[in-house]
Amino acid sequence: MASAYDIVLKPIITENTMDLAQAKKYTFKVAKDATRTQVKNAVEQAFEVEVAKVNIVNVNGKAKRLGRTAGRTAAYKKAIVTLTENSKTIEFFESL
């Protein structure tokens, strides 16, 4: 059994995700093999909140070039976690 911090790797901080945070929707980079249920349990355990819904998106790497050399950035999985109405907010996102 993986710990909560093995499943939820790091938050994704962009202008769009900060706007979603106002509606209690938080975005995290998660492990590639994580399921919705595992992400829900990990967020509830790590931040002591109640999760209503989890949406998961597989993000493909972008094609990049550096001179003649072509490559790709790493692909990853992100999760958008919606909290319940009576759940407390995640303090990490409040300070940004």
N, C-alpha and C positions, 0 to 999 in steps of 0.2 A: 504494500500500500504506500503510495507516494504521499509526501507531505503537501500541505496547501501551497507552499512556496516552490515546489517542483512543478506544480500545475500552472499557477498564476506566476508568470515570469516577470513582467513589468507593466506599468501603466503606459498607455499611449496618449501623449499630450500634444494636441493640436488645437487650433481655434475651433474646429467643428466639435471635437470631443469635449471641450470645455463648455460649449453651448449645451451639449447634451447632458452634462453634469448638473445643470440647473434643474433638469427634469428627472433627476435621480437615475440617469443612465450613464454608466461608467464603462470605459473601454480598456481592455487589457490584452497584452500579448500573452498567449497561453501555449502550453506544450502541444506539439503537432499531433500527438495521439490522444489528447484529452477529449472527453465527451461532455455533453451539456450537463449531465448529472454530476460529473466530477468537478466541473468548473463551478457549478452552483454550490456544492459542498465546500470547495476550497475557499471561495469568496466569503461564505458565511462563517467559516472557521477562522480565516485570517483577519477579517474586519469586524466580526460580531454584528452582522446585519442580517436582514431577511431578504432573500432574493425571490422576486416574482417570476422573472423570465430571463432566459439566456439565449441570445442569438449568436451563432458562430459563423465566421467568414474565413475561408481559405484565401490568403492573399498571395498571388503569384509574384515572383521576382521580376524586376524590370530589366530590360536589356540595356546595358551600359557599354560605352566605348572609352578607351584611353589610348589615343593614337591609333595604331593598327590593331591593337588587342581588343577583342570583343568578349564580353562576359555577361553574367547576370547577377543581380543582387539576390540575397537569400530569400526564399519563400518562407512565409510564416502563417500562423493561425491566430486570428484575433477574436475576442469574445466581447459582445456588448451586453452588459449585465444591467437589468432593470430591477430596482429595489421596490418593495411594497410601499404603500402610502404611509404607514405608521412606522416604518423602519427609520433608524437614524441615518445620517449621511456619512460618507467616508471622509474623515478629517483630512486625509492626504490631499484630496482635490480642493478642499476649502481654502487651503493656504496658498494656492497658486493664483 
